[in-house]
Amino acid sequence: MNPAPTCWWWSATASAGWSGWCGGSALLPSPAVIHSILSDKATRLYLVLGGFFAANALLAEMIGVKLFQLEDLLGVAKADFSLLGQPHLSFVLSVGVLPWPIVFIMTDVVNDYYGVRGVRFLTLLTAGLIAFGFVVLYLAIHMPPDQGWWLTSSAAEGVPDMQAAFSAVFGQGMNIIVGSLTAFVIGQFVDAFSFRWMKRMTGDRRIWLRATGSTLISQLIDSVVVTYVAFWLFRDMTFAMATALALTAYVYKFTVAVVSTPLIYLAHAGVERYLGKEKAAAMRAAALSKADEQ
């Protein structure tokens, strides 16, 4: 009589069709299990939040080469102030700051419902996607351009050389790439852990405090790191000038973080409506558990 095969299950739901190993043969997930994963509301929500998180972070990196004057946008007189001995400063910012409020909100919502591990995974995934994007752009820039119609196709619009324009727009320097990626990863991790610390202090109360507070802390570090790495470490900008630029950018981010606070409450209300209050509360409690720290 043959002995019964030895079986190992990789999940408590193996008997319902989940993965396992039995008698030397792999047991694969059934279509029903796969469907249940994809139809789970918490899983779908994480995918949607993660998609917006990654998409806006990628957009911010790709469009960040353009600068704009904040005072001109607001229709006010151009600022002219001194900071740390640096004269004639004003609010000249990268257009990459436009999508960042959405990244802030996604970070805080993911942290509240999926914990630090949820934010950490999205941060590393997005950093990898950004790096991949820069590699693709580098290859695209160095592909030999068509010397025919395309090269001068926009001459009437004031762009005599499309290859030069393409390179100028998408060819960010290595200092900007390294600085922005470093600042992004450090800033997101600081945001996640400071948000968690504040949540332990406040519980489910004072969403505005932990959301806005963690963003203000992380964006101070983000502003300083990206400026120091990109312009002081790899370029000849003075330390005082780099610090002044970082603080100027932080003033804008500080203001945006405070102004966007109502959107945090709107996002939480939307999540609770989608998941249901009971499930949303259970997820917030699980996100704060010790197991999430691993």
WOJOSUL-V918612 format. One record per run of one state. SS is the DSSP state (2 for helix, 1 for strand, 0 for the rest). FROM is the first residue (numbers start at 0). TO is the last residue. Records with the same first field share a line. If there is no record, write none. Layout:
SS=FROM-TO  FROM-TO
This chain:
0=0-5  9-12  16-18  22-23  27-29  39-39  63-65  74-79  83-84  89-90  97-98  142-148  152-153  157-160  170-172  202-205  233-237  259-259  275-275  287-288  293-293
1=6-8  19-21  24-26  66-68  80-82  85-88  91-93
2=13-15  30-38  40-62  69-73  94-96  99-141  149-151  154-156  161-169  173-201  206-232  238-258  260-274  276-286  289-292
